[in-house]
Amino acid sequence: MTIKKFVYLSFIIFAYFYTFQNGIVQGQASNSSRPLEDIYSEIGYKTPEEAIEEVEQHFKRDLKLPLRVPPVSFTHNFGRFNNLEGTQNDSLEIEYIHEGSSKNHYKIDVRPIEAKIPIKDNYIAKRVNLRNGSEALYEHLSGGWNALVFEKGHWQYWISVDNRLSKKVTLESLIGIANSIHYESKQRHQE
């Protein structure tokens, strides 16, 4: 290969990688500059308060969420009521996220007790008792999540956190969060 061809080929390779690298960096910058509020609203999320109101109206009963959150920082929280055909799969999702840290992710999933998700024994890592004497089940979920599942006030709750936070958000932290729902839900009267 001649020096002229080598320089020309090197220039083409350099230009290709330079363009490719800048394209990726610019693409990432344009995606990350898009507000999370826009991204989440496109897939049905709104404020947690709006989603809770939808759930309460749909099921005609009050819903209480934990008063505590994990001891990590979050920049956003969103809620979504999944109103699917029938009531078997209807549920509430509340997500707490941190815009700058993907591991700071906490979720609350709630469904009516009559449509609860049964849990097989082989998925249970530990059984614990909550302050009110009810049992909660601790699980390590696929996808990298730790969850505490329990029932309170006509609802089944799944509180889960990214397992990369397991040193900060321990089982004891999750139990404290579950225990912070220390007031009962009541049936709503139809209007």
For each residue, the residues with C-beta under 8 A, 3 or more apart:
1: 5 6 9
2: 5 6
3: 6 7
4: 7 8
5: 1 2 8 9
6: 1 2 3 9 10
7: 3 4 10 11
8: 4 5 11 12
9: 1 5 6 12 13
10: 6 7 13 14
11: 7 8 14 15
12: 8 9 15 16
13: 9 10 16 17
14: 10 11 17 18
15: 11 12 18 19
16: 12 13 19 20
17: 13 14 20 21
18: 14 15 21 22
19: 15 16 22 23
20: 16 17 23 24
21: 17 18 24 25
22: 18 19 25 26
23: 19 20 26 27
24: 20 21 27 28
25: 21 22 28 29
26: 22 23 29 30
27: 23 24 30 31
28: 24 25 31 32
29: 25 26 32 33
30: 26 27 33 34
31: 27 28 34
32: 28 29
33: 29 30
34: 30 31 38 39
35: 38 39
36: 39 40 75 76 97 99
37: 40 41 76
38: 34 35 41 42
39: 34 35 36 42 43
40: 36 37 43 45 76 78 95
41: 37 38 44 45 46
42: 38 39
43: 39 40 80
44: 41 80 82
45: 40 41 51 78 79 80 93 95
46: 41 50 51 78 79 80
47: 50 51 78 79
48: 51 52 65 77 78 79 94
49: 52 53 79
50: 46 47 53 54 79
51: 45 46 47 48 54 55 79 80 81 92 93 94
52: 48 49 55 56 63 65 79 92
53: 49 50 56 57
54: 50 51 57 58 81 83
55: 51 52 58 59 63 81 92 110
56: 52 53 59 60 61 62 63 188
57: 53 54 60
58: 54 55 81 83 90
59: 55 56 63 87 90 112 188
60: 56 57 187 188 189 190
61: 56 112 154 185 186 187 188
62: 56 153 185 186 188
63: 52 55 56 59 92 110 155 185
64: 152 153 181 183 184 185
65: 48 52 94 108 110 181
66: 69 108 157 159 177 178 180 181
67: 180 181 182
68: 176 177 180
69: 66 74 96 106 177
70: 96 106 161 165 168 169 173 174 177
71: 168 169 173
72: 98 104 106 165 168 169
73: 98 104
74: 69 77 96 97 98 104 106
75: 36 97 98 99 100
76: 36 37 40 96 97 98 99
77: 48 74 94 95 96 97
78: 40 45 46 47 48 94 95 97
79: 45 46 47 48 49 50 51 52 92 93 94 95
80: 43 44 45 46 51 92 93
81: 51 54 55 58 90 91 92
82: 44 89 90 91 92 93
83: 54 58 90
84: 88 89 90
85: 89
86: 89 90
87: 59 90 112 115
88: 84 115
89: 82 84 85 86 115
90: 58 59 81 82 83 84 86 87 111 112 115
91: 81 82 109 110 111 115
92: 51 52 55 63 79 80 81 82 108 109 110 111
93: 45 51 79 80 82 107 108 109
94: 48 51 65 77 78 79 107 108 109 110
95: 40 45 77 78 79 105 106 107
96: 69 70 74 76 77 104 105 106 107
97: 36 74 75 76 77 78 104 105 106
98: 72 73 74 75 76 101 102 104 105
99: 36 75 76
100: 75
101: 98 104
102: 98 105 162
103: 162 164 165
104: 72 73 74 96 97 98 101 162 165
105: 95 96 97 98 102 161 162
106: 69 70 72 74 95 96 97 159 160 161 162 169
107: 93 94 95 96 145 158 159 160 161
108: 65 66 92 93 94 157 158 159
109: 91 92 93 94 157 158 160
110: 55 63 65 91 92 94 155 156 157 158
111: 90 91 92 115 116 117 155 156
112: 59 61 87 90 115 116 154 155 156
113: 116 151 154 155 156
114:
115: 87 88 89 90 91 111 112 156
116: 111 112 113 151 156
117: 111 149 156 158
118:
119: 123 124 137 139 149
120: 123 124
121: 124
122:
123: 119 120 139
124: 119 120 121 127 137 138 139
125: 138 139 140
126: 137 138 171
127: 124 135 136 137 138
128: 135 136 137 138 148 171 175
129: 133 134 135 136
130: 133 134 135 136 150 175 178 179
131: 179 182
132: 152 179 182
133: 129 130
134: 129 130 150 151 152
135: 127 128 129 130 150
136: 127 128 129 130 148 149 150 175 178
137: 119 124 126 127 128 148 149 150
138: 124 125 126 127 128 146 147 148 149 171 174
139: 119 123 124 125 146 147 148 149
140: 125 145 146 163
141: 144 145 146 147 160
142: 145
143:
144: 141 162 163 164
145: 107 140 141 142 160 161 162 163
146: 138 139 140 141 160 161 163 166 169 171 174
147: 138 139 141 158 159 160 161
148: 128 136 137 138 139 158 159 160 171 174 175 177 178
149: 117 119 136 137 138 139 156 157 158
150: 130 134 135 136 137 156 157 178
151: 113 116 134 155 156 157
152: 64 132 134 155 157 178 181 184 185
153: 62 64 181 184 185 186
154: 61 112 113 185 187
155: 63 110 111 112 113 151 152 185
156: 110 111 112 113 115 116 117 149 150 151
157: 66 108 109 110 149 150 151 152 178 181
158: 107 108 109 110 117 147 148 149
159: 66 106 107 108 147 148 174 177 178
160: 106 107 109 141 145 146 147 148
161: 70 105 106 107 145 146 147 165 166 169 174
162: 102 103 104 105 106 144 145 165
163: 140 144 145 146 166
164: 103 144
165: 70 72 103 104 161 162 168 169
166: 146 161 163 169 170
167: 170
168: 70 71 72 165 173
169: 70 71 72 106 146 161 165 166 173 174
170: 166 167 173 174
171: 126 128 138 146 148 174 175
172: 175 176
173: 70 71 168 169 170 176 177
174: 70 138 146 148 159 161 169 170 171 177 178
175: 128 130 136 148 171 172 178 179
176: 68 172 173 179 180
177: 66 68 69 70 148 159 173 174 180
178: 66 130 136 148 150 152 157 159 174 175 181
179: 130 131 132 175 176 182
180: 66 67 68 176 177
181: 64 65 66 67 152 153 157 178
182: 67 131 132 179
183: 64
184: 64 152 153
185: 61 62 63 64 152 153 154 155
186: 61 62 153
187: 60 61 154
188: 56 59 60 61 62
189: 60
190: 60
191:
